[in-house]
C-alpha cells in the first residue's frame, strides 16, 4: 500500500479478514485477497498497527473490528496512565499455547491471558482448541506494568463496564 511521500504499508494476510481460519483455507484467502485487493487499487479503510520510521514502512490492518473499535483510545504503550484499567479493548491473537494466549494491540504492545485464568473465567481447558492466530479478541485490561512491558488481560467482560 502506497501511503504517500515514500511511505509504504503492508497488510499481512491475517489482517485482511476479521475471522481467523486455519491453513486449510489459506489458498482461498490468497485468491480472495487478489480479487478484493488487486495491485494498484484504492483501499477503503486501513489502520496503522506499527511504524518503522527508519525504513518508512507501516504494518496496516483492514480488520473491520480494529477499524471500528477503540478508535479514540487504542492501546499503544504499556504505560498505565495511557490505559484505563477495567476497560475493554480489541486486539489480535498472535500466539496460542498451552500456557495461554498472547494478544497484540497497536505499536506491538502485547498482553497475555493465562490458560489458568481462561479455565477459571470461561471453562476453557485448552486454549489451542478454542483460539487461533489472527482472531480478533475482546479483552479487559486488569494490570499494566511499563517497566516489564507487560499487560495482563482478562476475557471476562462485565456488561456494566464502559467499552472504549
ABEGO torsion letter per residue (X at the ends): XBAEGGBBBBBBAAAABABBBBAAAAAAAAAAAAAABBBGBBBABBBBABBBAAAGBBBBBABAAAAABGAABBBABABAAABBBGBBBBBBBABBBAAEBBBBBBGGBBBBBBAAAAAAAAGBABAAAABBBGBBBBBBBABBBAAAGBBBBBABBBAABBBX
